[in-house]
Amino acid sequence: MSTIDFYYDAASPYTYLAATQIDDIASRHGRSVVYKPMLLGKVFEATGNRMPAAVPAKGKYMMGDLQRWAAYYGVPFAFPKVFPVNSKLAQRIGCVLPGEQVGQWAREIMHSYWVEGHDIGTAEGIRTATERMGLDGDALIAEAEAEPARTRLRTLTEEAVERGVFGAPTFFVDDAMFWGCDRLGLLEHHLGHARAA
């Protein structure tokens, strides 16, 4: 089965919205999703980009835009009190879990932050998601703080930049790149044509 590469950062609200949809889209087209954690802040630094909230007019617009997208997708959304959040620990956990659990982890940690408002920059905020998955939070946090996890996250972030990523969420269908939760329709259209070819 062909895959869709999904470069994500749990700190991104549009990434949360996209994560509620991408697995169903992939399934409809006989694909699987490979979740690839990265650090969006480092991607911004490398590409000269900035988070929308850093631009006052964009930040103001974003509040309503996120609510409209959540309503459009029919998913819960609540802007957290802690924003922006340091997602390094959450992203490193995505680097130490077995491949088949990374997608579930990404969805759980984003639900914890973008629906329930937990501070995922803290160990306590992380444990809510690990408990729901039946994982040993303390062991995972310790592993995520070790150098192999740090190196893996740096490597994936550099890989994302090398492939042309400048924001999140970003998806690759083979060599075709799609950025943003509002490009999922185009991504699915592309998948339909790829199957027909």
N, C-alpha and C positions, 0 to 999 in steps of 0.2 A: 504494500500500500504506500502510495506517495504521501509526503508529509507537507504540512504548512509550518514554517518556522515562525514563532511568535516571540518577539523580543519585548519583554515587559518589565515594568517597575511598579510595585504595589502602591507607590506614593502618587501615582497618576490616576486622576478620576476617570479620564477617558479610557484608560487601560482597563479599569474595573468594568466599565460599561461594555467594552469590546469583549472582555473575557466571559460575559454572560451569554454571548452569542456565538463565538467562534467555533466551539466544539460541535454545535448543531449544524452549522454551515459546513464544516469539514465532513461530518458524517453523511450529509446529504450527497456529497460528491465523492465518497469513497476515499477520503483522506483522513489522516490523523494529525493532531497538533503536537508539535514539539515546543514546549515552553522553555524559553531561554531568559533567565534572569539577567538583568544588567542594571547599572546605576545611571539613571537618567541625568542626574546632575553632572556626572563626568562626560556623558554624551554631549550635553549642552556646552560644557567647557571646550571639548574637542572640536565642536562644529560652529561655535559662535552663536548658538541659539540661546533663547531664554524661555523660562516657564511663562505661560500666559498671564499668570497672576502678577508677574513682575512688571507688566505694562498696565497701568491703572484702567484704561478703557477696556482692554481685553479682560482684565480681572473682573470688572463689573459685569461685562457681558457673559462671562463664563458661568456665573452663578445661575442665571436663568437658563442658559444653554444646557447645562448639566441636568437640570430638572426636566427640561423638555425631552432630552434624549432618554432619560430614565423612564418617563411616561411613554415615549414611543416604543421602547423595548419592553415595557411592562415589568420593570424590575425595581426593587426598593433602592433608595438612595437618600443619604443624609450627610450633609457636609460636616466633617468632624471638627471638634473644637481645636485640636492640635493640627495645624497646617501652616507651612509644609512640615512634613515629618521625615526624620532620618530613617530611611528604609534599609540601611546596610545590613542589619542583622537579619531581617526578614528575607532579603535577597540572598544572603549567604546560605540561609537554611535551604533555599531552593537549589543551591549548588551542592548540597551534601546528601539530599534525599535521592533514593533510586529514581531513575527516569520516569517510571510509570506513576510516581507519586507527585512529581513536580507540578503538574497541572492542577491536581486537587489542592495542593498546598497554595498555589497562586490564587485560586478561587477562594479558598478559606481565609487567607490572610487579607485579601481585598474586601471580602464580606465583613470581616472583623473591623476594618478601618472605615470603609465607605458606607456601611449600613449601620453597624453597631457603635462606631465611634471610638473603638479602643485605640490607645496610643501604641502603635506597632513599632515605635522607636524604643520601646522598653521591653525588658524580659517579661514583665507581667502581662503586657499587652499581647505579646507573642504567644503566651501559654494558652490563651483562649482558643486560638486556632489549633495548636498542637493537641490540646485535649479533645477537641471535636474529632480529630483524625485518629485518636487513640495512640498518639505518639508520646514518647518521653521528652517533654519540653526541656528539662534541665540538660539532658544528654545532648539533645540537638543544639541547644544554645552553645554549649561548651565546644561542640564540634564546629559550629559555625564561626566561633571566635578564633579557631586555629588557622595557621597559615595556609594549609591547602585550600580551605574554603575561600579565604581572601584572594588567593592567587587565581582560583577558578573564576571568581566574579570579575576580577580585573581582566582576565583573558576573554571572557564572554563580552564584556563591555567594549574592549578593543576590537573584537571580532565584529560587533555590531557597527561600530564606526567605520571599519574597513569596508563593510558591505553597503555603506551609504546611509545608515540610520542617523537621523537627526532629532528624533522625538519618539514619543510613545503614545499609543501602541504602534508597533511596526510589524508587518507580516511579510513573509516571502513565500510566494508560490513559485517554486523553481527559482528563476532569476528575476521574476517580476515582484517589485516592492509596492506595498500598500501601507500608507500611514494614516492613522486616525480611525476612531470608531465610526466616523461618517463615510469611510471608504469600504465598509463591509459589503455594501451592495455591489460595488465595482469588483471587489475580490470574488464574490460569488458569481458574478457574470463571467469573469475570467475563468473560473473553475468550470463553469458550464461549457464554455467554448473549448477549453483544454480537453474535456472528456469527449466532445464531439469530433475533435480533430483526429 
